[in-house]
Amino acid sequence: MSELGKMLLAIGLLIALAGAVLLIAGRVGLPLGRLPGDWAYRGKRVTVFFPLGTSILISVVLTVLVYLIARFRR
């Protein structure tokens, strides 16, 4: 049970860190959510937003980060 608790704490800290990074990025002016490839449909009664460009950018950054962490742990 101790290992599960440690893992949950680590995941919680990572989520909090990701939230802090997004808040700082918004204040600095990083255009997350407004990148080319982010689609927005605004109808009369509904708005649908699909951040495809932002999702791809975050995926690439996380892939490189996980690769570097795995490489240095060996």
Secondary structure, DSSP 8 states (H G I E B T S, - for coil): -HHHHHHHHHHHHHHHHHHHHHHHHHHHT--TTSSTTEEEEE-SS-EEEEEHHHHHHHHHHHHHHHHHHHHHH-
